[in-house]
């Protein structure tokens, strides 16, 4: 006899009381024997995870260990020196933040720092941005700003909104020190500071790999401080390293609580009793919903303003980890799991209509937060705005279920540093277990590197185009393709020339950017 929803809820609810988190999988479609039938595979995934934590080469393509779990449990690191380095880095981050807050590290003008500018991209920005947003209060020690792209307009807009430039400390984050977007942001910020009679180097801190280009720049220019990035921590799993801990500590966030929440969640997600392991259950639900092939999308529906950026953070963590062409045996598999989401109840007025009545190509994960987090007025008799928010969550969840759409619900008591740490750990472990289930390397990103190489080639073509124009009077698109020996790239050349013309870096015989017969000159 098929269980009703109440019976399924009681049977499949996974409660982690010490981290005040639960996972409800009862509204996912799976047979009663499914979890038992997957026991051997999930046990193998847990074995793989234990080996990873023990220090095996878990990223074979790059011959690297994967150690982000050591960041919140240094005692697990395989060598004493490594354990000490992790512990010392956390202590250094806390001490430095305290020195900034208490005025022992001052701005060049002798005043306390008031603002923080973080320059990074990808894993060096998404995690810190999410944490800054989720845990911001009216009592933040510093106001936080981010440069996370190489868009000139966006850079100018962010810098122009810093009210106290002379008391702004700058944190630049790049493992290699050569990431173009971060480098461009740093150079743009330096010129902006210079235009206001200030030097970036006098107020800058680097988080980077030892011996990197950024490391060498910081030491050559006398930056305030450097903090380490390690090759065994990937960008998308670096939030609990100095990458995320330093900006959070400078903002005034309790990083000890974040680390403790992650460590406590790790204990639950190592559990061999699958019914008590929320990450193992979630990985099995991902596998069931997508047939282990990414055939459905994951929609993240957090019903809390502070979790607005959570879906964006998870996009990188999940999609960069799981979107792979090859499996661990070198077979072509084209794996992945597409993630999108916004926040409730904004989603009610955006795309829930399609989720309920449109194509059934997704499964949802609701994030339910019990506590308001603030005083709530009554907007109707005995009803607060928070009641409406909670009602929208439960109502949407029910509406999806009635329409045959799968969903899970993660419930936490409140949004605080400990809870955020637990959520980070929960999804990191789920990604690792799911990657083992589908037999792929979750810890490299060859597609990202391919995109960087392609972008470098485009810039090389652009330089060739400018060289050709500097050597001739007027040239057509085809003339330039021949002159630069890029005949196979005429479309790319046309777009480059249109871009350069639109920004008045070159001129043309026609102002029509889509007149392909026009000639160009400088």
N, C-alpha and C positions, 0 to 999 in steps of 0.2 A: 504494500500500500504506500502511495506517495505521501511524504510528510507535508504538512502545511507549513506556511512561512514561520509561524511561531516555533514549531518544533525544529525546523531547520536552523532558525536563528540560535536557539539554545544549544543545539548540537555542534554547530560549526563556529560559534563565536570564540575567538581567541583573545583572551584578556591578559594583559601584562600590567599587573596592578602597580608595581613599583615605579614604572615610568608613566603610569596613568594613560595608557594607550590600549585601544582594542581594535581588532580587525574583524569585520563581519563579511563573510563570503557567501552567506546563505542565499543571496539573490543572483549568484552566478549559476549558470546552467552546467551541472555536472551530475553524473550518476553517483549513487551512494557508495559504489565500490571503486570510484575513480582514484581517490587518494591512496587507497591500498594498492591499486594496480600500478601506481607510480612510485611505490616505496623504493624499489631497487634503484630507479633513476635518480630520485631525489637524495637517496643515501650516497650515491656516487658523487652528486653535486656537493653534498656536505663534506665528503672526503676531500674533494678538490679544494674546497674552501679552507679546510684545516691545513692542507699542504701549503696553500698560498700563505696562510698566516704563519706557518712554520719556516717560511723563507725560501721555498722552491722557486725556480724560474717560472713564474706564472704568465709572463709576457714573452713567449719564445721568439717572436719576430725581432724584438729589440734586445733579447737576451737579458731581461731585467726581472728583478723581483718586484712584487706589488705589495706595498706596505702601508696603505692608508689606514688599516685597522690598528697598526702599532701606534698611530698618532694619539689615540685615546687609551691605549693600554701598552705603554712602553716596555713593560715586562715581557711582552710577547716577542719583541724584536730579537732576532737570532744572535746578535753579538752585543757584548756589554758596552762597547764604544758607541754603537748605534743607539742603544737605550739611553745612554747618558746624553747624547746629542739631542734627542727628542725632548728629554726632560729639561735640558739647559735652554733650548729654544723657547719653550713655553715660559720658563722663568724669566728669560730675557725680554720676551714680549710684554709680560706683565710689569716688569720693572721699568721698561722704557715708557710704557703708557702711563704708569704712575708718575714718573719723572716729568712727563709732559703736562699731566693734569696739575701737578703740584708746583710747577714752575721751575724745576731744576733743569729742564731743557726748555729754553725760551726761543722765541722767534728772533731773527736778527735785529729787530728794533728794541729788544729787551723786554717785550711784553709776552704774556701767555698766548699760546696758540688758541685760536677760536674756531678754525675751520680745517677740514681735512679734504684734500684732493687725491683721489685714487685713480691711477692710470694703469689700465690693463685691458685685456680682452678675453673672451671665452671663459675658461675656468678661472682666470685671474680677475674676473669681473662679475660673472653671473652669481657665484656664491656670495661674495661680499655684498653685492647689491641687494640680493634677496634678504640676507641677514640684516643689513642696514635698515631696510624697509620694515621687515617683520618685527624687529626688536627696538625700533626707534621710540623714544619717549620725549616728553617736553623737558626732560632733565638731561638730555644727551650732553656729554662733555665737550664734543666738537660737532659742528655741522658738517655733514658728509656730502661730497660731490664726486661724480664719476666721469672720467673720459674713457669710453669703452668702444670707440669706433674711430675711423679715419675720415669722417665727414667734416669738412671745414666749417660748415654752418653749425653743426652740432657742437663742435669744439668751441667755436666762438660763443655760442649761446651759453654753454655750461660755464665757461670762464667768466663771462660777463655777469653771471648771477652770483658770483662769490663776492659777498659784501665787504669782506675784510681780507683783501689779498695779502696785505703786509703781515698778517698773523695767520697765514695758511701754511700748514705742513703738507708736503707732497709725498705720497707713497707710490713708487713705480714698481710694477710687478711683471716680471718676465723671466722664465727659466733660462732661456738661451740668451736673452738680451738683444736678440735680433728680430723679434716679432715685429713686422712692419707697422701694424696698427698702433702698438704700444710705443714704438720708437717715434712714429709721427706725432702721436699725442704728446710725448715728452718734449720733442723739439718745438711743437706749436706752443705748449705751455711755457717753455723757457723763453720763447720770443715774446709772449704776452707779458710775462713777469718783467722781462727786460724793458718792454715799452712803458712799464709803470715804475721804472727805476729800481727794480728788484732782481735778485739772482735766484734762480730755481735751485742751484746747487747748494746754497746756504741753508735751505730748508727741506732738503730732499732725503728720503730714505729708500733704499732698494731692497726688494725681495727677489732673489735671483740665485742661480747656480754659481758655486765657487768657480772663479776663473772665466765666467761668461763676459761678453762684451759689456753688459750693464754693470757687472761687478767691477770690471777694470775702469769703466767710466766713473763709477761712484768713488773709487779709491783715488783715481787721478785728480778728480775735481774736489775732493774733500767733503763728500756728502756726510750727513750727520751719522748715518748708521747703515749697515747691511744686515739682512736676515737671510737664512738659507732656504733654498728650494732644492729638493732631492730628486734624483732621477727615478727613484722607486715610488714616487707619488705623482700620478697623472693630474693634469690640470683640473679635470672634472671631478676629481676626488680629493681636491686640495683644500677644501674649506676649513678643515680642522688642523691644517698646518699653519705656518706663519702667514700664508696667503690670505686666509680668512680671519685668523685670530688677531693679527695686528690691527687691521682696520676696525674690527669689532671692539678690541680693547681700547683703542684710541677714542672710539665713539662713547665708551663707557659701559659696554655690554659685559656681563659676567661670563668670561670664557671658560672658567673652571666648571660652571654649570653646564655649558654646552658640551664640554668634553665628558663630563660625568653622565649626561643623558645619553650620549652616543655609546659610551662604554657599557652602560646598563642595558641598552637595547642590543648591543652585540652579544651579551650573555644570552638573551632570549633567542636571538637568531642563529646561535650555534646549537640550539637544543635538538636532540635526535628524535624527540617525540614531536612529530610534525604538527599535531593538533595544538601544540603550545608554541610553535615557531611561526611568527607572523610573516617573516620573509620567505620561508619555504612555502607556506600556504599561498602567498601572493604570487610567487614564481610559478607554482603549479596552476594557478588561475590564469596567469598570462599564457602559459603553454596550452591550457584547455581552450581558452577563448580564441586564440590565434592559430590553433592546430600546430603550434610550434614553428610557424612559418611567418609570423607577423601579418596574418591575413586580415586582422582587424586593428583599428586604431585605439589608443588609450586616451580617454578624455579625463583630465583632472579637473574636478569641480570642488574647489575649496570655498566653503562658505564663511569667509573672513577676509576683510580688507587687507589685513596684515600678510595674508598669503597670496596677494595678487601676483607676485613674481615667482611663486613656487613652480607653476607650470613651465615657465621659461627656464628656470634652473633645471627642472627634470628633463626638459627637452634635450639639453646637452648631455646630462648624465646618462640618460637611457639611449638616445638616438646615436650619439657618438660611440657609445659602448657596444651597441648591438647591431648597428647598420654596417654589415660586413659582406663582402663579395664571396670570400672563401671561408671554409671551416678550418679546424685545426689540422685536418689531413690534407689541406690544399684543394679540396673539392669546391666547385662553384655552387653556392647555396643562396646568395643574395638575401641575407637575413636582415631583420630590422623590426622595430616597433615604433610607429609614428605616435607622437605625443602632442596634444594641444589642450588648451584650457584657458580660462580667464578667472572669474570668481562668481560665486553666488551672492546676491540674486541677479547680478548683471546678466548672467547666462540665461536667466528666464526670458530676457528680452532680446537675446542675441541668437543663439542656435539651438536652444532646447526644443523648439518646434521641429527641427529636423531630427534631433536625437529621438524624439518620441514617434514621429510619423514618417520620417524619411527612410533612406537606405540604412539597413541594419549592418553597418560596417565598423562598429566600435564596441567597446565596453567601457564603462565609466568607473571612476574611483572618486567617491565623495569624501571630503575632509570635513568632519563635523567637530566644532569646538563648543564645548558645553558652556563655559563661562563667558559672560558678556565682555568682561575686561574693562568696563566703565559703567558709571551710573546710567540707568535707562529710565526714561520717562514713560508714563502711560500714554499711548496714543489712542487707545480705545479702553473701555472698562476692563481692567485686569490684563491688558495686552500691551506689551512693549515692542519697540522696533526689533529687539532681539527675538521676540516670539515669532514675529513675521519671518525673520531670516530662518529660524529653525523650522518653521512651518513650510517655507518654500523648499528647504532641503528635503524634508520627509515627504512632502507632496510630490516633488519631482522624482524622487527615488521610487515612490509608489507608481507614478504615472509611467515611468520607464518599465517597471516590472510588469504592469498590466499590458504593455505593448510588446512584451517579449524581449526586452533589451536588458542585457546583463549589467550588473553593477556590484561594486564592493563599497564598503564604508569604513574609513579609518576615523576613529573618534579619539579625541584628546580632551583633557579637562580644560586646558588653557594654552595660550601662546606665550611661552617664556623661554629663556635660553636652554633649559634642560629639555623641554619638549622639542625645540628646534634641533638640538643635537640628536635626539632619538629619531626624528623623522629623517635626518640625513643618513644615519646609520641604517635605518630600515630599508630605504630605497637603494643605498649602496649595496647592501647584502642581497637584496632581491635581484638586482641586476647581475651580480656575480653568480648567483645560483641559477638564474635563467640562462645565462651564457653557457654554463656547464651543461644544462639540459639540452641545449641546441648545439653544443660542441663548437663554439666559436671563441676567439680571443677577444675578450671585452676590454683589453687594456692597451690596445694600439689604435691608431687612426690614420691608416694609409690614404684614405680618401681626402682627409684634410691636407696632408702633405702634397697630394696630387694637385689640389686646388691652389696651393701656394705656388707650386712650380708653374702652373698655367698662368697665374697672375704675373709672375716674374717675366714670363715670356712675352706677355702683352706689353709690359712696361719696356721691354727691350725693343719690341716693334715700334712703340711710340718714339723712343729715342732715335731709332733709325729713320723714322718719318721726319722728325725735326732736323736731323742731319741733312737729309735729302733736300728739304725746303731751304735750308741755309745755304745750300750749294747751287741752287737754281732760281730762275725767275718765277715762273708759275708752272705748277704741275697739277695734273688731274689725279684722281684716285688710281687709275690704271698706271699712269706715269710713275707714281710713287711706289706702287707695288713692284714695278719692274726695276726701278732704281734701287730699291732696298732688297731685291731678290726674295720678296714675300708674296709672290704671285698667288699662292694658294690661300692667302689671308686677306683678300680684297675686302670682304665684308668687315672683318675686324679693323682693317685700315680705315674704311669708310666711317665706322663708328668712332674710332679714335679721332679722326679729323673733325667730325661733327662736334665732339666733346671739346676739342681744343679751340675750335671756332666759337662755340657758344660761350666759352670763358675768355674770349678775346686774346688768346695766346697766339693765334695765327689769323690771317685774313683770307677771304675768298671772293671770287668774282660775282657771287650771288649770296644774298643773305638767307636764302631758303636752305635750311639744313638738310633737306631731302632732295635737293637738286644734285643728282649724281654726276652731272656733266660739268659742274663748276670746277674752277681751278683754284689752287691754294697758293699762298705766298706769305712771307713773313715781313 
